[in-house]
Amino acid sequence: MRNKHIIAPSVLAADFSKLGEQLEMINQSEADWLHVDIMDGRFVPNISFGANIVKTINKVCKKPLDVHLMIEEPGRYLKDFRDAGAEILTVHLEACPHLHRVIQQIKDLGAKAGVAINPHTSVDLLDDVLEDLDMICLMSVNPGFGGQKFIYQTLPKLRKLREKLETRNLNPFVEVDGGVGLQNAESILQAGANFLVAGSSVFKSENPIESVKKLKAIGSETWV
């Protein structure tokens, strides 16, 4: 097991009128990664930004970028986001009819390969690619918008996924994305996650640096 869970604030929740300041705040915090949501208005009902903005973020942010592609046909854009600075490229199982091919494309680019699944998608559908993954992301809200409430059915899914990974002696990052905060982080970690995406609970808090510190400290014994 990894010694401690990872915290990745989600830049989607940042104040983009003060983006430089907010990224510098992340640099000064105990955050491990920066989570970057890419939305195309097709796979999800919202549009965020493209590779050029990711490239700009990467110039300012000293944390590695966890880039989450909530887009149709992600294979067409992998190189663009890798060139922009993505260390992890996560695609959605639901958007990839040729999932194994896309995972190999990511690895060929030298990035870590992640696959995300929506709240209604069974972890059983990952069985054929588990050995190929560096990251598994369980969406704990319906993707497309920040600030949603955590879907607690994610916890039994996490436990089932963790059992699969232990049976097969695998240790990818297990990420939970959506509605994560101080009120539920410990339960999420105990259920099997080791990588938490935190958007509103960091950027909308009165003291974001302190919020990251508290999230980093919660349940730390779980992964010792």
C-alpha positions as CSV (number, residue, x, y, z in Angstrom):
1,M,0.0,0.0,0.0
2,R,1.1,3.6,-0.5
3,N,1.9,5.3,2.7
4,K,-0.5,8.2,2.5
5,H,-3.4,9.2,0.4
6,I,-3.1,11.9,-2.3
7,I,-5.1,15.1,-2.4
8,A,-5.7,16.7,-5.8
9,P,-7.6,20.0,-5.7
10,S,-9.8,20.5,-8.8
11,V,-9.1,23.7,-10.7
12,L,-12.6,23.7,-12.1
13,A,-13.7,25.1,-8.7
14,A,-11.1,27.9,-8.8
15,D,-11.8,31.6,-9.4
16,F,-10.6,32.0,-12.9
17,S,-10.4,35.8,-12.6
18,K,-7.6,35.1,-10.1
19,L,-6.2,31.9,-11.6
20,G,-2.5,32.8,-11.2
21,E,-3.0,33.5,-7.5
22,Q,-5.1,30.4,-6.9
23,L,-2.4,28.2,-8.6
24,E,0.3,29.8,-6.5
25,M,-1.8,29.0,-3.4
26,I,-1.9,25.3,-4.6
27,N,1.9,25.5,-5.0
28,Q,2.2,26.6,-1.3
29,S,-0.2,23.9,0.0
30,E,0.3,20.3,0.8
31,A,-1.7,19.3,-2.3
32,D,0.0,16.4,-4.2
33,W,-1.5,16.9,-7.7
34,L,-3.8,19.4,-9.5
35,H,-6.9,17.8,-11.0
36,V,-7.9,19.3,-14.4
37,D,-11.4,18.6,-15.8
38,I,-11.8,18.7,-19.6
39,M,-15.4,18.9,-20.8
40,D,-16.6,19.0,-24.4
41,G,-20.3,19.7,-24.1
42,R,-21.0,16.3,-25.6
43,F,-20.0,13.6,-23.2
44,V,-21.1,15.9,-20.4
45,P,-23.5,18.9,-20.6
46,N,-20.8,21.5,-19.9
47,I,-17.7,23.0,-21.6
48,S,-14.5,23.8,-19.7
49,F,-11.3,24.5,-21.6
50,G,-8.8,22.9,-23.9
51,A,-5.1,22.0,-24.1
52,N,-3.9,25.6,-24.4
53,I,-5.3,26.5,-21.0
54,V,-3.8,23.3,-19.6
55,K,-0.5,24.3,-21.0
56,T,-0.8,27.7,-19.3
57,I,-1.8,26.1,-16.0
58,N,1.2,23.8,-16.2
59,K,3.6,26.8,-16.6
60,V,2.4,28.2,-13.2
61,C,1.5,25.1,-11.2
62,K,4.4,23.2,-9.7
63,K,2.2,20.2,-8.9
64,P,1.8,17.4,-11.5
65,L,-1.4,17.5,-13.5
66,D,-4.1,14.9,-13.3
67,V,-6.1,15.5,-16.5
68,H,-9.6,14.0,-16.6
69,L,-10.9,13.9,-20.1
70,M,-14.7,14.0,-19.9
71,I,-15.0,14.0,-23.7
72,E,-16.1,12.0,-26.6
73,E,-13.4,10.4,-28.8
74,P,-10.6,11.1,-26.3
75,G,-8.0,9.2,-28.4
76,R,-8.0,12.1,-30.8
77,Y,-6.7,14.5,-28.2
78,L,-4.4,12.5,-26.0
79,K,-1.2,13.9,-27.5
80,D,-2.4,17.5,-27.2
81,F,-3.0,17.1,-23.5
82,R,0.2,15.1,-22.9
83,D,2.1,17.9,-24.7
84,A,0.3,20.5,-22.6
85,G,1.7,18.8,-19.4
86,A,-0.6,16.0,-18.3
87,E,1.1,13.4,-16.1
88,I,-2.0,11.3,-15.8
89,L,-4.5,11.1,-18.6
90,T,-7.9,9.6,-17.5
91,V,-10.5,8.7,-20.1
92,H,-14.1,7.5,-19.5
93,L,-14.9,3.8,-20.1
94,E,-18.3,5.0,-21.4
95,A,-16.7,7.1,-24.1
96,C,-14.2,4.4,-25.3
97,P,-15.6,1.5,-27.5
98,H,-11.9,0.5,-28.0
99,L,-10.7,1.1,-24.4
100,H,-7.7,-1.1,-24.4
101,R,-6.3,0.7,-27.5
102,V,-6.8,4.1,-25.9
103,I,-5.0,2.9,-22.7
104,Q,-2.1,1.8,-24.8
105,Q,-2.0,5.2,-26.6
106,I,-1.7,6.9,-23.3
107,K,1.2,4.7,-22.2
108,D,2.9,5.1,-25.6
109,L,2.9,8.9,-24.9
110,G,4.7,8.3,-21.6
111,A,1.8,9.3,-19.3
112,K,0.1,7.3,-16.6
113,A,-3.2,5.8,-17.8
114,G,-6.4,6.2,-16.0
115,V,-10.0,5.1,-16.6
116,A,-13.0,6.7,-15.0
117,I,-16.5,5.3,-14.6
118,N,-19.8,7.1,-14.0
119,P,-21.9,6.5,-10.9
120,H,-24.2,4.0,-12.6
121,T,-21.3,2.0,-14.2
122,S,-20.3,-1.3,-12.5
123,V,-16.7,-1.8,-11.5
124,D,-17.0,-5.3,-13.1
125,L,-16.7,-3.7,-16.5
126,L,-13.0,-2.8,-15.6
127,D,-12.0,-6.5,-15.1
128,D,-10.4,-6.9,-18.5
129,V,-8.1,-3.8,-18.2
130,L,-7.2,-3.7,-14.5
131,E,-3.7,-4.9,-15.1
132,D,-3.1,-2.1,-17.6
133,L,-4.2,0.8,-15.4
134,D,-2.2,3.3,-13.3
135,M,-5.4,5.0,-12.1
136,I,-9.0,4.0,-11.6
137,C,-11.4,6.9,-11.0
138,L,-14.8,6.4,-9.5
139,M,-17.1,9.3,-10.2
140,S,-19.1,10.0,-7.0
141,V,-21.3,12.6,-8.7
142,N,-22.7,12.7,-12.2
143,P,-19.9,14.3,-14.2
144,G,-20.3,17.8,-15.8
145,F,-20.6,20.3,-13.0
146,G,-18.8,21.1,-9.7
147,G,-20.4,21.5,-6.3
148,Q,-22.7,18.4,-6.4
149,K,-23.5,16.2,-3.5
150,F,-21.5,12.9,-3.0
151,I,-23.4,9.8,-4.1
152,Y,-22.9,7.3,-1.2
153,Q,-23.4,4.2,-3.4
154,T,-19.8,5.0,-4.3
155,L,-18.6,3.4,-1.0
156,P,-19.7,-0.2,-1.7
157,K,-18.3,0.2,-5.2
158,L,-15.0,1.2,-3.7
159,R,-15.0,-1.8,-1.4
160,K,-15.7,-4.2,-4.3
161,L,-13.0,-2.6,-6.4
162,R,-10.5,-2.8,-3.6
163,E,-11.3,-6.5,-3.2
164,K,-10.6,-7.1,-6.9
165,L,-7.3,-5.3,-6.8
166,E,-6.1,-7.2,-3.7
167,T,-7.1,-10.5,-5.2
168,R,-5.0,-9.7,-8.3
169,N,-2.2,-8.1,-6.3
170,L,-2.6,-4.7,-8.1
171,N,-2.0,-1.3,-6.6
172,P,-3.1,1.5,-9.0
173,F,-4.3,4.8,-7.7
174,V,-7.9,4.6,-6.7
175,E,-9.4,8.0,-7.1
176,V,-12.8,9.4,-6.0
177,D,-14.0,12.5,-7.8
178,G,-17.1,14.5,-6.8
179,G,-18.5,15.9,-3.6
180,V,-15.4,15.0,-1.5
181,G,-14.8,17.0,1.6
182,L,-13.9,16.9,5.3
183,Q,-17.3,15.4,6.1
184,N,-16.8,12.2,4.1
185,A,-13.1,11.8,3.3
186,E,-12.4,9.4,6.0
187,S,-15.2,7.1,5.0
188,I,-14.0,7.2,1.4
189,L,-10.4,6.3,2.4
190,Q,-11.6,3.5,4.6
191,A,-13.6,2.1,1.7
192,G,-10.5,1.8,-0.5
193,A,-9.6,5.1,-2.1
194,N,-6.1,6.6,-1.9
195,F,-6.5,9.6,-4.2
196,L,-9.1,12.3,-3.5
197,V,-10.2,15.0,-5.8
198,A,-11.4,18.1,-3.9
199,G,-13.0,21.0,-5.7
200,S,-15.4,23.3,-3.8
201,S,-14.2,21.9,-0.4
202,V,-10.8,23.5,-1.1
203,F,-11.3,26.5,-3.5
204,K,-14.5,27.7,-1.9
205,S,-13.3,27.4,1.7
206,E,-12.3,30.3,3.8
207,N,-8.7,29.0,4.1
208,P,-7.9,26.7,1.2
209,I,-4.4,25.9,2.4
210,E,-5.7,24.8,5.7
211,S,-8.5,22.8,4.1
212,V,-5.9,20.9,2.0
213,K,-3.9,20.3,5.2
214,K,-6.9,18.8,7.0
215,L,-7.8,16.6,4.0
216,K,-4.3,15.4,3.9
217,A,-4.4,14.5,7.6
218,I,-7.7,12.7,7.6
219,G,-7.5,9.0,7.9
220,S,-3.7,9.0,7.4
221,E,-3.4,5.8,9.4
222,T,-5.6,4.0,6.9
223,W,-2.8,3.7,4.4
224,V,0.2,3.2,6.6
